[in-house]
Amino acid sequence: NEKKPTVTKVKISKQDITTKEELPGAKLVVKDAKGNVKASWTSTSTPKYIEGLEAGTYYLTETAAPEGYELYTESIKFNVYANGTVSKVIMYNSPKIVTKVKISKQDITTKKELPGASLVIKDASGKVVESWVSTNEPKYIEGLKAGNYTLCETAAPQGYELYTECIKFAVKENGTLSTVIMYNTPKKEEAPKKTKLQIIKKDATTKEVLEGATFVLK
């Protein structure tokens, strides 16, 4: 009898970095040292087993991350052994961090939400990335790229002064909620201007002032 050749084995596990549970939906590729693709697949809820690779050095690369996770951008180097020792490779994915911004448009005195203001958010280059009309509830925006932004009011709520300046704020990479409050001041009621009217009763011929006439002003 001839001895069967030893079959090489590799176990590849794609896991959530926090829970250590298997992550389905990742597109993975194994290449040899020369860059030749030796296996490609989409991860499932169980690890991937590959048999029959020649002994040598290989690289595991992720080409598409599972939904809701960051792409693993580096390649993991591993070895396949001729003696049949199972090579175990684990690649982790971190959940995507979603940036969050809370925009509140308030009455400067009552601190209550003000509906009816037309608002825009611009990025550092001045491009409008979000626009809306305020309501009785604060505005929540998710998914803005980390960086610097400005909040501007293009039309004030009825009965309020326009907020003429733009408020600068930053969106943080770590997902910390950025809160921005813009206040409006009620318009001042102008007191009616006092007018003056002088009424003179004269004789049509002599142009002298006449007393005793009765008048009605409507």
Secondary structure in CASP SS format (residue, H / E / C, confidence):
PFRMAT SS
TARGET T0000
AUTHOR 0000-0000-0000
METHOD secondary structure of the structure
MODEL  1
N C 1.00
E C 1.00
K C 1.00
K C 1.00
P C 1.00
T C 1.00
V C 1.00
T C 1.00
K E 1.00
V E 1.00
K E 1.00
I E 1.00
S E 1.00
K E 1.00
Q E 1.00
D E 1.00
I C 1.00
T C 1.00
T C 1.00
K C 1.00
E C 1.00
E E 1.00
L C 1.00
P C 1.00
G C 1.00
A C 1.00
K E 1.00
L E 1.00
V E 1.00
V E 1.00
K E 1.00
D E 1.00
A C 1.00
K C 1.00
G C 1.00
N C 1.00
V E 1.00
K E 1.00
A E 1.00
S E 1.00
W E 1.00
T E 1.00
S C 1.00
T C 1.00
S C 1.00
T C 1.00
P C 1.00
K E 1.00
Y E 1.00
I E 1.00
E E 1.00
G C 1.00
L C 1.00
E C 1.00
A C 1.00
G E 1.00
T E 1.00
Y E 1.00
Y E 1.00
L E 1.00
T E 1.00
E E 1.00
T E 1.00
A E 1.00
A C 1.00
P C 1.00
E C 1.00
G C 1.00
Y E 1.00
E C 1.00
L C 1.00
Y C 1.00
T C 1.00
E C 1.00
S C 1.00
I E 1.00
K E 1.00
F E 1.00
N E 1.00
V E 1.00
Y C 1.00
A C 1.00
N C 1.00
G C 1.00
T C 1.00
V E 1.00
S E 1.00
K E 1.00
V E 1.00
I E 1.00
M E 1.00
Y E 1.00
N E 1.00
S C 1.00
P E 1.00
K C 1.00
I C 1.00
V C 1.00
T C 1.00
K E 1.00
V E 1.00
K E 1.00
I E 1.00
S E 1.00
K E 1.00
Q E 1.00
D E 1.00
I C 1.00
T C 1.00
T C 1.00
K C 1.00
K C 1.00
E E 1.00
L C 1.00
P C 1.00
G C 1.00
A C 1.00
S E 1.00
L E 1.00
V E 1.00
I E 1.00
K E 1.00
D E 1.00
A C 1.00
S C 1.00
G C 1.00
K C 1.00
V E 1.00
V E 1.00
E E 1.00
S E 1.00
W E 1.00
V E 1.00
S C 1.00
T C 1.00
N C 1.00
E C 1.00
P C 1.00
K E 1.00
Y E 1.00
I E 1.00
E E 1.00
G C 1.00
L C 1.00
K C 1.00
A C 1.00
G E 1.00
N E 1.00
Y E 1.00
T E 1.00
L E 1.00
C E 1.00
E E 1.00
T E 1.00
A E 1.00
A C 1.00
P C 1.00
Q C 1.00
G C 1.00
Y E 1.00
E C 1.00
L C 1.00
Y C 1.00
T C 1.00
E C 1.00
C C 1.00
I E 1.00
K E 1.00
F E 1.00
A E 1.00
V E 1.00
K C 1.00
E C 1.00
N C 1.00
G C 1.00
T C 1.00
L C 1.00
S E 1.00
T E 1.00
V E 1.00
I E 1.00
M E 1.00
Y E 1.00
N E 1.00
T C 1.00
P E 1.00
K C 1.00
K C 1.00
E C 1.00
E C 1.00
A C 1.00
P C 1.00
K C 1.00
K C 1.00
T C 1.00
K C 1.00
L C 1.00
Q C 1.00
I C 1.00
I C 1.00
K C 1.00
K E 1.00
D C 1.00
A C 1.00
T C 1.00
T C 1.00
K C 1.00
E C 1.00
V E 1.00
L C 1.00
E C 1.00
G C 1.00
A C 1.00
T C 1.00
F C 1.00
V C 1.00
L C 1.00
K C 1.00
END
